[in-house]
Amino acid sequence: MKPAQLLLITFLMIPVFAMATWEHRKIESGGHQREFRVNKPVDFDPSEQYSLVIGVHGLGDNMWGFSEYLSDFQMIADTARIIMAYPQGTPNLIGNGWNAAAGNLGIYPSEQYDDVGFINQIVDIIQSEFNIIKKQTYLFGFSNGGYMVQRIACQANDKFYAIASIAGTIGTKVYNCAPERRIPILHFHGTADMNVGYHADYLV
């Protein structure tokens, strides 16, 4: 490729990256300052309707790393009219994570935080600011985040049409999982998982 052609391609790519629309938000939730990231499609039009998908990171991760890890999914969101949001967990003895009612050896990470309320609050904020199709509002989580979305499915699922849990079961402190409404759940879990056992109800 000639230098002039390479230069032309570079200039053509610049507007695409310039339209990236990540927003870093800080809110008060449950007496604590909390954070989350929001990403709108590159061709976002406020007059159009969008789906909302919220992704919950795993133990020791954060909203920046998780959203970057899912960059390929973001490319799909750009073309499928999806607004993405990634909440930030809180530091604890095991690692940055969630009050998912899951623990081990008597240690339950971040149990002083109302993460069920925090994640539902994010939905309220985004639905109030953007033209979101409420029946196309979804939640997914990985590992500790998978436990977190399972807890929400049990205790406060009215804002979500469906959830997906990857490598996360239901924590031991989620008692009597009997939600007011049934919710579709997509569950991914490898039988050889060494961190969260296939039959486990706690963090390993």
N, C-alpha and C positions, 0 to 999 in steps of 0.2 A: 504494500500500500504506500502510495506517495505521501510525503509530508503534508501537502496541501489537502489531500483527501482526508487524512487523519484529523487535521485541524478543523475541517468542515464538520466532520462527524462529532467532534468534541463540542463545537458550538451548538449543534443541533440537540445534543443531549442536555445541555445546561438548563433549558427551560423546564425539563422534566424534573430534575432534581430541585430546581427552585420552587416548584409547586408543592413539594412535600409539606404536609400540613400537620406536623406534630405539635400538640399543645401540652404543656406541663401545668397541671392544676394543683392547688393547695386548698383544702377545705377544713372546716371544723367538724369533727364527727365524734360523738360520744365523749366530749371533753378533751379530745386530742387533735392535734393538727395532723391531717393525713394528706397523702398525695396520690395522684394517678395521672396517666398519660392518655391522650385522646388522639386518634389519627383519622382524618377525613380523606375520602378518595381524592386523587389529584384533580379530578374534574368536578369537584363538589359544587352543587348548585342548591342554595338554600330553599328554592321553591320546589325541589324534588323530594320524594320520599326515600328513606334509607332503612336498612336493617341495622341492628345494633348487636355486636358480639363483644362480650367481656371475657378476657383471659386472665387467669389467676396463677401466678408463678409458684414454683416449688420452694421447699425449705432451703435457705441459703442463697436463693436467687433474688432478683429484684425486677422491677417493672421495665428497666432499661434493657437488661440482659435478655429477659424473656421475650420482649417485643422484637429485639434484634434477631434473636434465634428464630423467630417466626416470620422473618422478612419475606419468605416465599409466600406465606399465607397472606401477607399484606398486599402482595401483587394481585392475588385473587380478589381481595377486598376492594382494590381500586377499580376492578372491572365489574364486580358483582354488586356495587352500590351498598357497601357495608362500612359503617363507622365502627372502628375498633377502640376499645378502652382497656387499659391495663392498670389495675390498682397496685399500690405498693404495700407490702407487708411490713411488719414491725420487728425490730431486733429482739432476740430472746436468747436464752442460754444455749440453745442448740444451733440457732442460725436464723437469719431473717425469715419470717414466715407468718402463719395465720392461727387465729384461735378457732381451730377446726374441730375441737373436742377430741383430738387424737393425740396420744402421747405414749410414753413408755417409762417404766420404773418410777411412776408417780410424777413425771415431768410432763406438763401440758403447755406447749409453747404459746406465748402471747395471750394467755387466758384472761388477762385484765382488759383486753380490747373487745369491743363489740364489732367484729368483722362482718357478721351477718347484716347488721344495720348499715355499716360503712359501704358495703358493696351495693346494697339496695338503694342507698342514698345517691351513689354514682348514677344508677339508672334514672332516678328522678331528675337529676341535674341535666343529664344528656337529653332525656325525652322532653324536658322543658325548653331546651335551647335549639334543638334540631327537630326536623320533621321525621320522627322515627315511627315506623310501623310497629305498634306494640306487640302484635302477634308474631313479629319477626325479631324478638329480643331474646338472645341466647347467652348462655354462660358455660365456660369450660375451664378446667383447671388441671394442673399436672402435679402428681405426687402430693405434697402437703396441700397444694392448691386443689387437687382432686378431692381430698378429704373435705376441703372447705366448701366446694360446690355441692358435695353430697349432703353436708349439713344444711345448706340453704334449701336444697330439694326437700329435706325433711321438715324444716321449721318455718321457712318463709319464701315460698317459691312462686307467689302470685304474680311477680313481675316478669317471669321468664316462661317462654313457651316450651323450651327444652334445655337440658344440660348435657354436658359430656364430661366424664371423669377419666383421666388417664393416669394409671398407676396410683390410684387412691381409693380406699374403701370407705367405710363409715366408722367414725371414731367411737371409742368406748363410752364417751360421755354424751353421745347423742342417744338419749333414752326414748323409747317408744316412738320410733319413727312412723308417725301416722299423719301425714300432711292433709290439709283440708281439700286439696285437689290432687289428682293424679298428674304426673308430669313425665313426658318421655325422657328416658335416660339412655345415652350411648356410653358404654363402659368399655375401656381398653385396659387390659392387664395381662402381662406376660407371666406364664407359669414359672419361669426361671428368674423372676425378679428377685434380686438379692437385697434390695433396700426396703421395699414394701412387699412383704410376702403375699402370695396369691390368696391365701386364706387369712391374712392378718387383719386385725381391726385396730392396729396401733402403728406408730412410727418405729422403724427399726434403726 
